[in-house]
């Protein structure tokens, strides 16, 4: 394969000519060429004439062979590098224009014409762009004059909220990527109580700071005080040096209550499954409206016919022109597609309706359970109703979870 490809390339460099050989005995011309080591290929016979390919240097050697074989030769087609160079030689203006275009393209490609910033919110993006301009990175600057590493370090020093910056070039576009730091929320040290955010039976309580007001086994309701945000009162000191009647009172000191209060809690969810119900399905018919927005103005290019469909849903496709993405002047098109819907009566068996209702009930109750809860049991039961349609199902979950919620103390 490689040898054939090399041979084809060499033939193209030398130039390829396809000729038609006509006469009483065109085969004699072929034999004479082979005797002179002239390589021929692509030989076909059509209406008594032979069509063959040969190289340009060999074409210049066949004149005496044509006379000896008493044939006539006519050039049908030619291709290859020598013929391209010949055409270019006669079109010097075209060649000069092509060279000038290549030079201009090379010069222009060495400059930055677009600066894209990604990873930063709008106010920070504007500030970063100003710093980039101050340090020489702006449309029209030569890429060789930009020290990417130094500019990255400048951005990190200027903006402490940035964790990483990266600058690279693709064609005439400079890409500035930044990653903002995720700062931990500041700890609230204001005095607070821990209250119950749901009903339950306390299974465990650990008070790290503050005064516990409930114990294991207590039933609590949402809003009940669990750990009070005060320092525990120390018992009065005793001893010969402390007289019982002169112990000074200890003032109540407010603190931020901290602790864990776990309780058994219950959740319920409901779901319905229909034996028969009307659903809407797309028919495949649609109508389209097209609008163009230029800045704050909007123009309707194509308006959908009103009241075309009784039932429909809407799909909105927004497209913004790529060269205006970094501009404050919005240029975008909105395509609104109205898909027709038709009502269809859907039926299913009682078992399918129960399964549908159970799945809905479990999804509803699972959405209420916190992620850190430890589930003790799940239960699903069908609710008996006079009407068989719809089928109603109740799902319940028993779990253990931390029900404490910090609430600031208002003084």
C-alpha positions, 0 to 999 in steps of 0.5 A, spaced: 500 500 500 505 504 501 509 503 495 503 504 491 501 511 494 509 513 493 508 511 486 502 515 485 505 521 488 511 520 484 507 520 477 503 526 480 510 530 481 512 528 474 506 529 470 500 525 468 498 525 460 492 520 458 492 519 450 488 516 445 492 512 440 488 510 434 490 507 427 490 500 424 494 497 429 494 501 435 497 495 439 503 495 435 504 502 439 504 499 446 509 494 444 514 499 442 513 503 448 514 497 452 520 495 448 523 502 450 521 501 457 516 506 457 511 505 463 503 505 461 497 504 465 490 505 465 489 501 458 482 500 455 480 499 448 474 503 446 471 503 439 478 500 436 482 506 439 486 505 445 486 510 451 493 509 456 496 513 461 503 515 461 508 520 464 510 527 461 517 525 460 515 519 457 510 523 452 516 527 450 519 520 447 514 517 443 514 521 437 518 516 433 514 510 436 508 513 433 511 514 426 514 507 426 507 504 428 503 508 423 498 511 429 495 517 431 496 520 438 491 525 441 492 528 448 485 527 452 487 529 459 493 531 463 494 533 470 500 533 475 505 538 478 508 541 472 501 543 469 499 547 475 506 550 475 505 552 468 498 555 469 501 559 475 507 562 471 502 565 466 498 568 472 503 572 476 498 576 478 494 571 481 500 568 484 502 574 487 495 575 490 495 568 493 502 569 496 500 576 499 493 573 502 497 568 505 502 573 508 496 577 511 493 571 513 499 569 517 500 576 520 493 577 522 493 570 525 499 572 530 494 577 533 488 577 538 482 579 536 477 576 541 478 575 548 473 570 552 472 569 559 469 563 563 468 561 570 466 568 573 460 571 574 458 578 571 461 583 576 467 579 577 468 578 569 468 585 568 473 587 573 478 581 570 477 584 563 479 591 565 485 588 569 487 584 562 487 590 558 491 594 563 496 588 562 496 588 555 491 583 553 486 586 549 483 585 541 489 587 536 495 585 541 500 581 538 500 574 541 508 574 542 507 580 547 503 576 552 506 572 557 501 568 559 504 565 566 505 572 568 498 574 567 495 568 570 499 570 577 497 577 576 490 575 576 491 571 582 494 577 586 489 582 584 483 577 585 484 573 592 477 570 591 480 566 585 483 559 586 486 558 579 487 561 572 489 559 565 490 563 559 491 559 552 490 561 545 486 558 539 487 561 533 485 569 534 482 568 540 484 568 547 481 564 552 481 566 560 479 561 564 478 562 572 475 558 578 473 562 584 474 559 591 468 556 594 469 560 601 466 556 607 460 560 610 462 564 616 460 560 623 454 564 626 456 565 634 450 569 636 446 565 642 441 560 639 436 555 642 435 548 639 428 546 637 424 540 634 423 541 627 418 535 627 414 531 631 418 525 634 420 520 640 427 522 642 432 516 642 438 520 643 440 527 646 448 529 646 448 537 649 455 539 647 453 546 649 447 549 652 442 546 657 438 540 655 431 540 656 428 533 654 431 526 655 430 519 651 423 517 651 420 524 651 415 525 645 416 532 642 412 536 637 415 541 632 417 547 635 418 544 642 425 547 646 430 541 646 437 544 648 436 551 651 442 556 649 444 558 656 450 555 660 448 550 665 447 553 672 453 550 677 450 548 684 452 553 690 459 552 693 459 549 700 464 549 705 466 552 712 469 558 708 462 559 704 456 561 708 450 559 705 446 565 706 452 570 702 453 566 696 452 571 690 447 569 684 450 567 678 447 570 672 444 566 666 449 567 660 447 566 653 451 561 648 450 558 642 446 551 643 450 545 640 448 538 640 445 532 637 437 530 638 435 524 634 428 521 634 423 516 631 419 520 626 414 518 621 412 520 614 406 519 610 405 520 602 399 518 598 399 516 590 393 515 585 393 510 579 387 510 574 384 505 571 381 510 566 384 517 564 384 522 559 391 523 557 394 528 551 399 525 546 402 529 540 399 528 533 405 530 529 402 537 527 406 543 529 406 550 527 412 555 528 413 562 530 420 566 529 422 572 532 428 577 532 430 581 538 435 587 537 437 590 543 431 591 547 426 591 540 423 585 538 421 583 531 416 578 528 419 575 522 413 569 522 407 569 526 403 562 528 396 562 526 392 563 532 387 558 535 390 553 530 390 547 535 385 546 541 390 543 545 398 544 544 404 544 548 410 550 547 417 549 545 422 555 545 428 555 542 433 561 543 439 562 539 444 568 540 449 570 534 456 567 536 460 574 535 455 577 539 456 573 545 460 578 549 457 584 547 451 588 551 447 589 545 443 582 544 442 579 537 438 573 538 432 569 535 427 566 538 423 560 535 417 558 538 414 551 536 407 549 537 406 542 538 398 539 537 396 534 542 390 530 542 386 527 548 386 519 548 383 515 553 388 510 556 386 504 560 390 499 565 388 493 569 387 494 577 394 491 578 397 496 574 393 502 577 395 499 584 403 499 582 402 506 579 399 508 585 404 505 590 410 508 586 407 515 586 406 514 594 413 512 595 416 517 591 412 522 595 414 520 602 421 519 600 421 526 598 420 528 605 425 524 608 432 527 610 438 525 606 441 523 613 435 519 616 436 512 618 430 508 615 427 503 620 421 500 616 417 502 610 409 500 609 405 501 603 397 499 604 391 500 599 386 505 601 379 502 600 374 507 597 367 506 594 369 508 587 374 503 584 377 509 580 382 512 582 386 506 586 389 510 592 395 508 596 398 510 602 406 509 604 409 510 610 416 510 613 419 510 620 426 513 621 431 516 626 434 522 624 437 529 627 430 533 629 434 539 632 434 546 629 438 552 631 434 558 632 437 565 634 435 567 641 431 574 641 433 578 647 
